[in-house]
């Protein structure tokens, strides 16, 4: 993308009917590391690839807990994700204090999408350069939503965003029909297969560069790390060998983008 006379302000439309700053924000999401989400009848699962800015730096956390029944993963600008996650936590806390019940997943996703959309129509601001995958479980069952910088949000059975996410989408599209009846273990393994498809050929998923978040019936939102994550990685490796596929298919470099997206 290149600068032109129509991209200096969020309220300026180009002759082609485009708002370039929204497109730039969506490009920031594409440069962030991959995030995969999928759901069954009883659980929603989020899986992320984590990046390290330097060999001496820790890996960026990309899974955020919002409430006991709700969590998110993000691709894009970490600072913008922090702002939106704090807003969602405030909304969830207000629901518990005022009404004594957890906020329905649709309501909180609608609220954060409205907040994102407001930034696309006010002079002097900019869109949030981050895409969110929101996983939740409430009285209506398991949910998985994607929120984009434009303010759009969609309900999905399975979705991937971030760098090289098309490879993960291809896997999810081939297997999504089995997700509804899948057990939690099978659902996580499917997610790891999709996530591995976003890595370059000489990279593999390990305890440091990936995380898994789960929420579902009788399960509060939790991030899986350590020995429990290793168990899923072992299941993933066994399943990959059974399929006759390497755990980490071909992709592009997963080096951090210049604009420090995650």
N, C-alpha and C positions, 0 to 999 in steps of 0.2 A: 504494500500500500504506500501511496505517496501523498504528501501534503498538497492541498489545493485550496481554493478560496472558499470552499463550502465546509471545511472540517474544523474551523477554528472555534465553533460554538455548537453546543448541543441543540440549540433551537433553530439551527439553519438547515434547511432542506436543500439537497442538490437538485438540479433540473431533472435528474432521473428518479426523483422521489426517494432518495436515500439519506439517512442520517449517518454520516461517516464516523462520528465518535462512538456510536453504538457498535458499529462494525469493528472499530479498534478494540473496544472492550471485549467483544466476542473473540477477537484474535488473541487477546491475553489469556482467555480460557483455553484456547487451543494450544498455547505454548506451555501451559501448566502440566505437571506430571499426571499420568492417567488415573482415573477414578472409575470404579465399576460398582454398579448396584444391581441387585436382583431380589426377588421376593417369591415366597411360596404362600400357601394358605395361612400358615402359622408364623412365619418369620420373614423379616427383611434383613438383608446383609449388605454391608458396604465394604469394599476392598480398595486399598490405595497403594500406589507406588510412592515411596518417600525419597526425596532428594537430599543430598548433603552439599552445601555450598562449597565446602573445602574438605580436604582429607582430615583436618584437625577439628572440623565442626560436627556437631550432632545432626541427626536426620530431622527434617522438619515434620512436626506432627500435623497430620491432615484430617484426623477424625476428631470431632468435637461433640461432647455430650451437651444436649440442651435441657433435657428433663429425663426422668426415669423411663419414659416411653418413647423417647425421641432423640435422634442424633443426626449429625450431618457429616459429609465429606465434601471437600472443595477442590477445585482446580482454578488457578489464576493467582491474583494478588492476595497474599496472605493477610495484609493489613485490612483490606476490604472485607475479607472473610471474617476477621475478628470483629469488625463493626457490626456486620449483619448477625453474627452468632450472639453477640451481646444483646442486640435488639430482640432476638428470638427468646433468649433466656428471660429477659424482662417480661415479655408477653406471657410466657409459660408460668412465671412466678405470679404475675397478676391474676391469672385464671385460678390458680390454687388458693390465693389469698382471698379473692373476692367471691368465688363460686365454690371453692372446696373441691375442685375436680381438675384433672389434667386437661389441657387445651387440646381439642381434636386436631389431628394432623393437618387436615385440609385448611382449617382456620388459620393456623400459624404459617402455613406455606402461602396462603392468600395474602396474609399481612406483610410478609417479607417481600413478596412479589410486588405489592402495591408500593412499598417503600423504594424498591429498585426502580419501578416505573416512574415514580415522582422525579427521580434524578435525571430522567431523560427528557423532561419538558420544562425545566426551570433554568433560566439564564444564569450563567456564572458557575454552574456545577458541572459534574461529569458523571457518566454511568459508573456503577460499581464494576470493576474489572475482574469479576469472579463468578464462576458457575458453581451451583450447589446441588448436591444430591442429598435429599432429606429422607431418612428412613424412620418410620414410626409404626406403632401398634396401638390401636384404640378399640372402642366397642364395634367399629365397622370392620375390623380385621387389620391385616398388614398393609402398609402403604409404602410406596416409593415414588418420590417426586423429583423432577429436575426443575431448577429455577435458573433462568438465564439473565444476563445483564439488561436485556430489553424489557424485563418485567413479565415475560411469558413464563408460565409453568405448566408442566404436563405430568400426568400420572402414567407410570410405566410398570411393566412386568420385569423388564431388565433394560439397562441403559449404561453407556460408557461415555465419559467426556474427558477432555484433555489430550495431550500429545499422543498421536498414533492410536487414537481410540477406535478408528474404523476397524482395525484388526480385531479388537475385542467385540465390537458390535457384530462382526461377521460370525464369530463363534456363538454369541448369544442368540442371534437369529436362527441358527441351526438347531439349537437345543431348548429354546424357550418353552416349548410345549410340555416339556417334562418338569419344569420348575414348580408348577402348582402343587404337585403331589410329592415333591422331593423332601427328604429329611433334611435337618439342619446341616449335617455333615456333607451330604451330597450337594447341597446348595452352595456351601463354602468352597467345595472342590471345583464346582462349575465356575464359580467366580475367580478362583485362582488360575484356572485354565485360561479364562478370558483375559485376566490381568497379565499373565505371562506372555500372551500374544502381543502385548504392547512394548516388550523389551527388545533391545537389540540382540543379535545372535549370540554374542559372547557373555550375555548377562543372564543371571538366574535369580529367582525370588529367594530371599533368605530372611532371617530374623530381623535384620537391620533395615532392609529397604522396602518392607511391606507391612501393612497392618490390616486387621479385619475388625469390623464393628458389627455387632448383632443385636437385634431386638425382636421380641415376639411374645407369643402367649406364655405367660408365666416367667418371662425373661426380661429383666430390665436392660436398658441399653448398656453395653459393655464393650470395651476394646480388648481384643485378644492379642496377647504378646507372650513371649517366653516359651515355656514348654508346651503350653496349649497350642500356640501358633505352630510350633515345630511339628506337632501331631498332624495338623492339617497340611503342612508342607510335605510331610512324608506321604500322606494320602494322595496328594496332588501328584507327586513323583511316581507313585505306584500306578495311578490311573493313566498318567501320560505314557508310561512304558507299555501298559496294556493296550493303549490306543496306537502304539507304534509311533509316537510323536515325541520330540524333544520338549522338555519343559519350557524352553525359551525360544520361540520362533524368531524369524528375521524381522527387524524393525530398524528404526533410525536411532541416532544417538540420543541418550537421555540426559545429556549435560544440561545444567540449568540455563534457562533463557536469559539474555542480557537484562530483561526488565525485572528479574528476580521474582518470577512466578513460581508457584508450587502446585 
